[in-house]
């Protein structure tokens, strides 16, 4: 009988087996991922401090104007609101990208509260800016200007709390394993370092 000689492929077979094993165990990242990012750093939390700082500074400037009568504070409050609106829209672009690209984020009630609350804050800030621009920075402050500014800050406190819940309770954009250095899915039984060695 003749025996057919089949050349062995020792280098190829282990690689195929290893890829199949990984693909079976690593179908999806454990935690919800963000899409708008630089490398693996989400953009939304990097941008959101700017509108928060601007919009939180507006009622402080309002109260300074009410206390001193100096028109500088009224003008400062108006432009703080304007800068807050612009930066809020930039941060919202990153937030919307994450929200609509990751179904697991959309399933979180906290994500909906965070998004709707921030939209309400921006709308109120737009109304506030329009009143000041149309009526004059000083004339619009008392009472509605300062009231709107304080309401916006209250909403931002609420949405900031919900953003905290998304990260620390629901682990949105948190890397899956202690040794993980990228948003690539990892094997939960072996951690990020083992995954990088096997890839």
C-alpha positions as CSV (number, residue, x, y, z in Angstrom):
1,X,0.0,0.0,0.0
2,X,1.1,3.5,-0.8
3,X,0.9,6.1,2.0
4,X,0.2,9.7,1.0
5,X,2.7,12.0,2.6
6,X,1.0,15.1,4.1
7,X,3.4,17.8,5.1
8,X,2.9,19.1,8.6
9,X,2.3,22.8,9.3
10,X,3.4,23.3,12.9
11,X,3.4,27.0,12.7
12,X,0.0,27.5,11.1
13,X,-2.2,25.2,13.1
14,X,-1.6,26.7,16.6
15,X,-2.4,30.2,15.3
16,X,-5.7,29.0,13.8
17,X,-6.7,27.3,17.1
18,X,-5.7,30.3,19.1
19,X,-7.8,32.7,17.0
20,X,-10.9,30.5,17.2
21,X,-10.5,30.3,21.0
22,X,-10.2,34.0,21.3
23,X,-13.1,34.8,19.0
24,X,-15.4,32.5,21.0
25,X,-14.6,34.1,24.3
26,X,-14.1,37.7,23.3
27,X,-17.2,38.6,21.3
28,X,-18.0,41.8,23.2
29,X,-16.4,44.2,25.6
30,X,-17.7,43.7,29.2
31,X,-18.3,47.4,29.8
32,X,-20.2,49.8,27.5
33,X,-17.7,51.5,25.2
34,X,-17.5,55.1,23.9
35,X,-17.0,55.9,20.2
36,X,-15.9,59.6,20.4
37,X,-12.4,59.2,21.8
38,X,-8.8,60.0,21.3
39,X,-7.0,56.7,21.6
40,X,-9.0,55.1,24.4
41,X,-9.7,58.4,26.3
42,X,-13.4,59.4,25.9
43,X,-13.9,63.0,24.6
44,X,-17.1,63.8,26.4
45,X,-15.7,63.8,30.0
46,X,-12.7,65.8,28.7
47,X,-15.0,68.6,27.3
48,X,-17.8,68.8,29.8
49,X,-15.9,70.8,32.5
50,X,-15.7,73.8,30.2
51,X,-19.5,74.5,29.8
52,X,-20.0,73.6,33.4
53,X,-17.4,76.1,34.6
54,X,-18.8,78.8,32.3
55,X,-22.4,78.3,33.2
56,X,-21.7,78.0,36.9
57,X,-19.8,81.2,36.8
58,X,-22.7,83.1,35.3
59,X,-24.9,83.3,38.5
60,X,-21.8,84.3,40.5
61,X,-21.3,87.2,38.2
62,X,-25.0,88.0,38.4
63,X,-24.9,88.2,42.1
64,X,-21.7,90.3,41.9
65,X,-23.6,92.8,39.7
66,X,-26.6,92.8,42.0
67,X,-24.3,93.5,45.0
68,X,-22.1,96.1,43.4
69,X,-24.0,97.6,40.5
70,X,-20.9,97.4,38.4
71,X,-21.9,96.7,34.7
72,X,-18.7,94.7,34.2
73,X,-20.3,91.8,36.1
74,X,-23.4,91.9,34.0
75,X,-21.5,91.8,30.7
76,X,-19.2,89.1,32.1
77,X,-22.3,86.9,33.0
78,X,-23.7,87.3,29.5
79,X,-20.5,86.2,27.8
80,X,-20.0,83.4,30.3
81,X,-23.4,82.0,29.3
82,X,-22.5,82.4,25.6
83,X,-19.2,80.6,26.0
84,X,-21.0,77.9,28.0
85,X,-23.5,77.3,25.2
86,X,-20.8,77.0,22.6
87,X,-18.8,74.5,24.6
88,X,-21.9,72.6,25.7
89,X,-22.7,72.0,22.0
90,X,-19.2,70.7,21.4
91,X,-19.4,68.4,24.4
92,X,-22.9,67.3,23.3
93,X,-21.5,66.2,19.9
94,X,-19.2,63.8,21.6
95,X,-22.0,62.7,24.0
96,X,-24.5,62.1,21.2
97,X,-21.9,60.0,19.3
98,X,-21.4,57.8,22.3
99,X,-25.1,57.6,23.0
100,X,-26.3,56.6,19.6
101,X,-23.4,54.3,18.7
102,X,-23.6,52.0,21.8
103,X,-26.9,50.2,22.5
104,X,-25.8,49.4,26.0
105,X,-25.5,53.1,26.9
106,X,-29.0,53.7,25.5
107,X,-30.4,51.0,27.7
108,X,-29.3,53.0,30.9
109,X,-31.9,55.2,32.5
110,X,-29.1,57.3,33.9
111,X,-27.9,58.0,30.3
112,X,-31.3,59.3,29.3
113,X,-31.6,61.5,32.4
114,X,-28.1,62.8,31.7
115,X,-28.8,63.6,28.0
116,X,-32.3,65.1,28.5
117,X,-31.2,67.2,31.5
118,X,-28.2,68.6,29.6
119,X,-30.4,69.5,26.6
120,X,-32.8,71.3,29.0
121,X,-29.9,73.2,30.5
122,X,-28.7,74.3,27.1
123,X,-32.2,75.5,26.0
124,X,-32.6,77.5,29.2
125,X,-29.1,79.0,28.7
126,X,-30.1,80.0,25.2
127,X,-33.2,81.7,26.5
128,X,-31.1,83.4,29.2
129,X,-28.5,84.7,26.6
130,X,-31.2,85.9,24.3
131,X,-32.9,87.9,27.0
132,X,-29.7,89.6,28.0
133,X,-28.7,90.3,24.4
134,X,-32.1,91.7,23.5
135,X,-32.8,93.7,26.7
136,X,-29.3,94.6,27.7
137,X,-26.9,92.7,29.9
138,X,-27.8,94.7,33.0
139,X,-31.6,95.1,32.5
140,X,-32.2,91.3,32.0
141,X,-30.4,90.1,35.2
142,X,-33.1,91.0,37.8
143,X,-35.0,88.9,38.2
144,X,-35.2,86.4,35.3
145,X,-31.5,86.4,34.3
146,X,-30.3,85.3,37.7
147,X,-33.2,82.9,38.2
148,X,-32.5,81.1,34.9
149,X,-28.8,81.0,35.7
150,X,-29.4,79.3,39.1
151,X,-31.9,76.9,37.5
152,X,-29.3,75.9,34.9
153,X,-26.7,75.2,37.7
154,X,-29.3,73.1,39.5
155,X,-29.9,71.0,36.4
156,X,-26.1,70.6,35.8
157,X,-25.7,69.3,39.4
158,X,-28.4,66.7,38.6
159,X,-26.9,65.7,35.2
160,X,-23.4,65.6,36.7
161,X,-24.6,63.1,39.3
162,X,-26.2,61.0,36.6
163,X,-22.9,61.2,34.6
164,X,-21.1,59.9,37.8
165,X,-23.6,57.0,38.0
166,X,-22.9,56.1,34.4
167,X,-19.1,55.8,35.0
168,X,-18.9,54.5,38.6
169,X,-22.0,52.4,38.7
170,X,-22.5,51.2,35.1
171,X,-18.8,51.4,34.1
172,X,-19.3,53.2,30.9
173,X,-15.9,53.6,29.1
174,X,-14.1,51.8,31.9
175,X,-11.6,49.3,30.8
176,X,-12.6,45.7,31.4
177,X,-9.6,44.3,33.2
178,X,-6.9,45.7,35.6
179,X,-4.1,45.2,33.1
180,X,-6.0,46.4,30.0
181,X,-4.6,49.4,28.2
182,X,-7.1,49.6,25.3
183,X,-10.8,49.3,24.7
184,X,-10.3,45.9,22.9
185,X,-12.4,43.2,24.5
186,X,-10.5,41.0,26.9
187,X,-10.9,37.4,28.2
188,X,-12.5,37.9,31.7
189,X,-10.7,34.7,32.9
190,X,-7.2,35.8,31.9
191,X,-7.2,39.7,32.0
192,X,-5.8,42.2,29.7
193,X,-2.1,41.2,29.9
194,X,-2.8,37.6,28.8
195,X,-4.9,38.8,26.0
196,X,-2.2,41.0,24.6
197,X,0.3,38.1,24.8
198,X,-2.1,35.8,23.0
199,X,-3.1,38.3,20.2
